[in-house]
Amino acid sequence: MTSTTTTSVTRQYEGLFLFPQSVTADLDAATEHVRESITRHGGEVVSLVKWDERKLAFDIRGNKRGVYFLAYFNAPSSIIAAIDRDCNLSERMLRALIVRADHLSPEQMKDAEGQAKLALEAKLRRQAPEGAEGEGEQVPPPIID
């Protein structure tokens, strides 16, 4: 008699998550939302970075512009459908695309980490309110490598 157990293979994945432009007011909450969407089901985030802010090709839920976050993560293949479902049900996230990233080495995934830059950008956005020239602390622009 043989025992059949279903084991799920842990693989590398790349996820691109789209948020409305209004998320720039609180980048920390958006990154935490992406991180939680992945880790809630047992995934492990290797790197997460704000990728780009762009005009969308077409309106999505009334949004003309969006902010993209790029994440590399390790997860059992059995939980990808659950992560995708959570992203589709999220009221904060507009879209998500998750694909396997077997072509990348763990070092390449880690090199994409931009958490420090993202934290700096979020801090700068909180400190310098728009239209408040001459008020508050003067903050130099971030240095981008």
Buried (B, 14 or more C-beta within 10 A) or exposed (E): EEEEEEEEEBBBBBBBBBBBBEBBEBBEEBBEBBBEBBBEBBBEBBBBBBBEEEEBEEEEEEBEEBBBBBBBBBBBEBBBEBBBEBBEEBEBBBBBEBEEBEEBEEEBBEEBBBBEBBEBBBBBBEEBEEEEEEEEEEEEEEEEE
